[in-house]
Amino acid sequence: MRWFAFAVLLAGGFMPPVDFFIVNVALSSIYESLRTTPAETQLIISCYAAGYAVFLITGGRLGDLFGRRTCYLWGMAAFALTNLACGLAMTPTQLLVARVFQGAAAALLVPQVLASIRAIYTEDHTLSRALGIYGMMMGLAAATGQFAGGALVQWNPMDLGWRAIFLIKVPICLVTFALAWRLVPRTGGGQRVQLDLLGATLISLALACVVVPLSQGRQLGWPAWVFVALACVPVLVFLFLHHERRLARLGGMPLVDMSLFAMPRFRRGVLVGTLFFFTTSFYFLFGIYQQLGLGVEPLYTGLAILPYGIGLFLGPLASRPFARVEAHLLSLGMGVQVAGYALIGGFVALGWTGWELSAVVFIAGLGQGVAFPRLYNTVLSGVPARQAGVASGILNSALQVGAASSAAAIGSLFYGMLGDQTGERAYAAAFAVAQWSVTAALAIAMVLAIPTPWWRRRVS
């Protein structure tokens, strides 16, 4: 029965990351339909990302306090309603507001998936297997989202245009809600329920001051408020940590139990995850290169990224024979991904857009498919079940901070290299430099992920 519950949880966890990527390919259609400005067009992506990242830790803690099944159901219902609101939006403002609430709904939904998996699979071998499948699903969502976005825009069912990418998820959410009501067990919650509102406010503000400026700074020309917001981050983090420690001393229920960060695996996993998701810029820059550089249709842009999704799917399966070196799969998978990413940049720079490029895109996806499940296992396997919700919220927040940082830094590098140039060669050169920069960040994450470096073994 728990594997049926697991399947329902996966369905809920699959849709929010798909939602992030499915919109990328539909942006030009939204631009033409709603007459959005360039800044509003970019906000369609970043409003969702900001709402998602800012409330993840609070969403995880709500599940720990009030019950994960309850918060999963509320999150799924809110996600369905906000998708409906996005699909029915008639103005850019309506769409942007709906996207913020859609991100917040995802932030309530996603942490319950990981936390519930951690709670219902108590044996190490079954937990490892379940987290492996979850990691495969999360990675596959990125490639699936891009392909589905292009396919739906090209297909244009019922003449809905871009609205189909939102409205098609509403019945899926309703079916998943009904199944979750029947199959997902109750975990988390307790008699003594007390939400740390001040802590939730401080950490949400801190995350907002990271994600929003990094997401919007480049499009707005880096105005002064961006740097003011970033300067507030260390102050807000200090106030948050001080409040959490004080609340714990007084016998209260802090939002984040600082003992989590006393766990070396958890600390290392969060840092590695932040750098690991720095690779997020690859998805949208590869799409920009395909559409604006090569001039291909949205559907073919989705097909170009499809080998990545196939690699993501096969990665966890390919790693099963290497169970004896499971602790090293995170770094080994990232090593394969580093090689694939470097070759993608090189092949695009050389103008190779045929099967050679598809092959290295597949290799990169295969490496991520090996590494991604192990990342979740590294971070969450040692976390007590009662703290699984907030721990998954912290991890997912770290991933979103990495993604926002990548979009700002690598996106600025790409457009800076491109300048006023046009044509395939200009886009290829800009993409190659950006891709190699992403590869460098991933290589650092790979080194940090090595469980026992050779110099430590020599000392011991």
Secondary structure, DSSP 8 states (H G I E B T S, - for coil): -HHHHHHHHHHHHHHHHHHHHHTGGGHHHHHHHHT--HHHHHHHHHHHHHHHHHTHHHHHHHHHHH-HHHHHHHHHHHHHHHHHHHHH--SHHHHHHHHHHHHHHHHHHHHHHHHHHHHH--SHHHHHHHHHHHHHHHHHHHHHHHHHHHHHHHH-GGG-GGGHHHHTHHHHHHHHHHHHHHHS---S--SS----HHHHHHHHHHHHHHHHHHHHTTTTT--HHHHHHHHHHHHHHHHHHHHHHHHHHTT---SS-GGGGGSHHHHHHHHHHHHHGGGGHHHHHHHHIIIIIS---HHHHHHHHHHHHHHHHHHHHHHGGGGGGGGGHHHHHHHHHHHHHHHHHHHHHHT--SHHHHHHHHHHHHHHHHHHHHHHHHHHTTS-GGGHHHHHHHHHHHHHHHHHHHHHHHHHHHHHHHTT--SHHHHHHHHHHHHHHHHHHHHHHHHHH-SS-HHHHHH-
